[in-house]
Amino acid sequence: MDPTDIARWQFAITTVYHFLFVPVSIGLSAMVAGYQTAWRRTGNEQWLRLTRFFGKLFLINFAIGVVTGIVQEFQFGMNWSDYSRFVGDVFGAPLAIEGLLAFFLESTFLGLWIFGWGRLPAPLHNACIWLVHAGTVFSAYFILAANSWMQHPVGYGYNPETGRAEMNDFAAVMFNKVQLATFPHVMFSAYLTAAAVVVGIGVWHLRRLDRPASDGGDAVVVPRSAEQRADEVSLYRKAVRTGAVLALVAGLGVVLSGDVQGKVMTEVQPMKMAAAEGLYRSEEGADFSLLTVGTLDGSEERFAITVPNLLSFLATGSFGGRVEGITDLRETYRATYGQDPGAAYYSPGDYTPTIPLTYWTFRLMIGTGMAALAIAGWILWATRRSAAAPINRLTIGLAVALPFLPLLANSFGWIFTEVGRQPWAVFGLMTTESAVSPGVSAGEMLTSLVVLTAVYGVLAVIEGRLLLTYIRRGAEPAPVDADVVRPVDAPLAVAY
C-alpha cells in the first residue's frame, strides 16, 4: 500500500463528503433570511412558517457541516505535514482568518438568531440571520482563496534557507485571478443547490396535499378542511416558486461564471483544460466532445460526438482560438520543471492527470447542472397558475431528484478541479508525492481512513433521519404572537 494513495483517498472522501453540506448551508441561510425579511415586510405568516421550517433544516445541515469540516484542517498536519511545512506561511493565513473571523461571525449570530425569537427587537433579530449568511460567504471566500493559491501560486517568495514558500503580498493571495473566477462560481452553485432543495421539498408537500386526507400516515399532516388545504397549497407554492426562480437565476450565474473560470483555468493550467477534453494535439478551432470512444490509453479517438469549435470558445473566448494539447504541454512542462515530477505512479516527465477521470467529471459536472436548470424551469412553468395544478408522478419524480443534481455537480466539479491539477499539490511548486507526511505509515493512514469513513457513515444516517423527520412534519403553524416566546414557540431546536 502506498501511503500517498491512502492519504489522497482519505482527503478525497472527507472533502467530497464535507462539501455536500457547504453549498446547502450557504444557500439555505440566504433563503431563510429572505423569507424572514418577507415576513417582516408583509406580515404574511406564511413567510414566517417557511422561515422556521427551512431554518430547522438549515440548522441540521449546518451542524453536520461543522463537524465534518473540522477534520479537513487536521489532515493538513497529520497526513500532509510536508505540504503544511512548505506552504504554511501562505496557506495558513486565509484559513486562520476564516476560523477567527468568518466562523465566529456565523456561530455567534446563529446562536443569537436561534435563541433570540421574542427576546431581540425584530429588526435586529432579522439582521442576525443575514449576518449568519455573510459569515458563510466570508468563510467560502477565505477557503477558496487558499485553494486558488494551490491552483495558481502568487504573492509569495521562496526562502532557500528555510525551504519554505513565504507570503510577501497578502492582497495578491486574496485577489488571485483564479479566486476572482472561482468564488462567484461556487456561490452561484450554492444558491442553486439550496434552491433545488427548497423546490424538491415544496413539490413533495404539494403532492401530499393532492392525496385524500385519509391516506394513512399523511392524515396527521394533511389538512382536513378545504380552507386549510388551500392555505397549505399557497404556502408550499410560495416555497416552490421562490426556489425555482432562484435556481434559474443562480443557474445563469453558474454558466456565466463557469465560462470565465474556464478561460482563467486555460491560462494558468492549460494541461487541465487539455485533459478535460482528452486533447492530445494542439488545435485551432478545437471541437468539444459530448462523447468520445477511444483507445485504452485515450491517445487515439475512435468515435466522437462533437460540437464544432466549442472547446476553443470555452478556453479562449474565440471559436478559432488555439488550445494546447497534452503532448505539446508535456514537452513544455518537461523543459520547465524537469524530467520527473517525483511521483512513483507517474512515468518520468508525465505531467498529465488521469485523463478518463478529468474528462468525465467535467462533463458530468456540466450535465447534472444543466439538468437541474431544466427541471427547475419545468417546475416553475407547472406552478405558474394562481392555484397549483395537481402534481403528477413525473413532476414529483423530477422534483425529488432535483436536489441531488446540483449536489452531484458540485462534487464532480471539485473532483475535476483537484484531479486535474495532478501531479501537483501546488501547481509548479510541489508534487502530491512530496507533500505527504513522511513519518506516517500506510497502516496508520489506512486506520484513520476506515475510522473516518465509518464515522461519516453514522453521521449520514443521523443527518438523513433528522432531515426526513422534519421534512415530513412540514411547516408548523405560526405562533399566535411570533414576537413573544411561549412554550409552543420555543427557540428553534431539533432533537434526534
Buried (B, 14 or more C-beta within 10 A) or exposed (E): EBBBBBBBBBBBBBBBBBBBBBBBBBBBBBBBBBBBBBBBEEEBBBBBBBBBBBBBBBBBBBBBBBBBBEBBBEBBEBBBBBBBBBBBBBBBBBBEBBBEBBBEBBBBBBEBBBBBBBEBEBEEBBBBBBBBBBBBBBBBBBBBBBBBBBBBBBBBEEEEEEEBBEBEEEEBBBBBBBBBBBBBBBBBBBBBBBBBBBBBBBBBBBBBBBEEBEEEEBEEBBBEEEEBBEBBBBBBBBBBBBBBBBBBBBBEBBBEBBBBBBBBBBBBBBBBBBBBBBBBEBBEBBBBBEEBEBEEEBEEBEEBEBEEBBBBBBBBEEBEBBBBBBBBBBEEBBEEBEEBBBBEEBEEBBBBBBBBBBBBBBBBBBBBBBBBBBBBBBBBEBBEEEEBEEBEEEBBEBBBBBBBBBBBBBBBBBBBBBBBBBBBBBBBBBBBBBBBBEEBEBEBBBEBBEEBBEEBEEBBEBBEEBBEBBBBEBBBEBBEEBEEBEEEBEEBEEEE
